[in-house]
Amino acid sequence: MQFGVELVKALRERTGAGVMDCRKALEESQGDLEKAEGLLNQWGMLKVEKRAGAETLEGMVEAYIHSGSRIGALVELNCQTDFVARTPDFKELAHNLAMQVAAMAPEFVDRSDLPEDDHRNPEEICLLQQTFIKDNAKVVHDLVTELAARVGENIRVRRFAYFALGK
């Protein structure tokens, strides 16, 4: 079954997936945009799992200084290729993560970084387990995974730094 360019374009704009993947998802879902989007998400998550161990040597460092210049943050966000590192979605994620660090002052990137004797709540002190400040329905880890699924590359928050005057 063939679908018009407009339908493929609409799905591509909603998901960021490639043209051929959009076409295939529309064929499997018989033209249902919602089902096609769900299929693309499934396929993307499978790609994320396969690439989880891939090296992430490209990326960017994003800085955020809160108004008043009393709080700031630096975040190193890595991916596999410089092509992905230059995309607007990747840059937006890096900026959002820097804002998250400035707002929530986490101490660790992930719960796996916690010392064994530290019994504090990981949702408070681990960046990837924190609730996203712009959308309480999401966790920061979900944002990273969603982008990794869309671009088909491993994306990783390597490190961050939080700065506050007097602390």
C-alpha positions in Angstrom: 0.0 0.0 0.0 1.4 3.4 -1.0 1.0 6.5 1.1 1.2 10.1 0.0 4.2 12.2 0.6 2.2 14.4 2.9 1.4 11.6 5.3 5.1 10.4 5.4 6.2 14.0 5.9 3.7 14.4 8.8 4.9 11.3 10.5 8.5 12.3 10.0 7.9 15.8 11.6 6.2 14.2 14.6 8.9 11.6 15.2 12.1 12.7 13.5 12.5 9.2 12.0 13.9 8.6 8.6 11.7 8.7 5.4 12.0 4.9 4.8 11.2 4.1 8.4 8.2 6.3 8.3 7.0 4.7 5.0 7.5 1.2 6.5 5.7 2.1 9.7 2.7 3.6 7.7 2.5 0.5 5.6 2.5 -1.8 8.7 -0.1 0.4 10.4 -2.2 0.7 7.3 -2.0 4.5 7.3 -2.8 5.1 11.0 -0.5 7.9 12.2 -0.8 7.0 15.9 0.0 3.3 15.3 2.8 4.2 13.0 4.3 6.5 15.6 4.1 3.7 18.2 5.9 1.3 15.8 8.6 3.9 15.3 9.0 4.3 19.0 9.3 0.5 19.5 11.8 0.2 16.7 13.8 3.1 18.2 13.9 1.6 21.6 15.3 -1.6 20.1 18.0 0.4 18.4 18.8 2.1 21.7 19.2 -1.2 23.4 21.5 -2.5 20.7 23.7 0.6 20.7 23.8 1.0 24.5 27.5 -0.1 24.7 28.6 1.9 21.7 31.3 4.5 22.3 30.1 8.1 22.6 33.1 10.2 21.6 31.3 13.2 20.0 28.9 15.7 21.6 29.0 19.0 23.2 29.4 20.9 26.5 26.5 23.2 27.3 26.5 26.0 29.8 23.5 27.6 31.5 23.7 30.6 33.7 20.5 31.5 35.6 19.2 35.0 35.6 21.0 37.0 38.2 24.3 35.2 37.5 24.3 33.5 40.9 23.7 29.9 39.7 25.2 28.0 36.7 25.8 24.6 35.3 27.9 22.8 32.7 26.8 19.5 31.1 28.8 17.2 28.8 26.4 15.3 26.6 27.9 12.7 24.3 26.8 10.9 21.2 28.4 8.7 18.5 28.7 11.1 15.6 29.3 14.8 15.1 26.3 14.8 12.7 23.9 14.1 15.6 25.8 16.5 17.9 25.0 19.4 15.6 21.2 18.7 15.4 18.8 21.2 17.0 17.3 18.3 19.0 20.6 17.4 20.5 21.5 21.0 21.4 18.0 21.5 22.9 18.5 18.4 25.1 21.9 19.6 26.2 20.4 23.0 27.1 17.5 21.4 29.0 19.9 19.2 31.0 22.0 22.2 31.9 18.9 24.0 33.1 17.9 20.8 35.1 21.3 20.8 36.8 21.1 24.5 37.7 17.5 24.1 39.0 17.9 20.8 40.9 21.6 20.6 41.9 22.0 16.8 41.5 25.1 15.2 42.8 25.4 12.2 40.6 24.7 11.4 36.9 23.0 8.1 37.5 22.0 5.8 40.4 24.8 3.5 39.4 27.3 6.3 40.5 25.9 6.3 44.1 28.2 4.9 46.7 26.8 1.7 48.3 26.5 3.3 51.7 24.6 6.3 50.4 20.9 5.7 51.2 19.5 9.0 49.9 16.7 9.0 47.4 18.2 8.7 43.9 15.3 10.7 42.5 16.6 13.7 44.4 20.3 13.4 43.9 20.8 11.6 40.6 20.3 13.7 37.4 18.9 10.9 35.2 16.3 9.8 37.9 15.0 13.3 38.6 11.6 14.5 37.4 12.1 16.8 34.4 11.6 20.5 35.5 9.7 21.4 32.3 7.3 18.3 32.3 6.5 16.6 35.6 5.3 13.5 33.7 8.8 12.7 32.5 12.0 11.6 34.1 15.3 13.0 32.7 16.4 9.5 31.6 13.3 9.3 29.4 14.4 12.5 27.5 17.8 11.1 26.8 16.3 7.7 25.7 13.7 9.3 23.5 16.3 11.3 21.6 18.5 8.3 21.3 15.6 6.4 19.8 14.8 9.2 17.3 18.4 9.6 16.1 19.4 5.9 16.3 22.6 6.6 18.3 23.7 6.0 21.8 23.5 9.3 23.8 25.0 9.6 27.2 25.4 12.3 29.9 29.0 11.9 30.8 29.3 14.5 33.6 28.1 17.9 34.9 29.1 20.6 37.2 26.9 22.8 39.4 28.0 26.3 40.5 26.3 28.6 43.0 27.8 31.6 44.7 28.8 30.9 48.2 28.5 27.1 47.9 
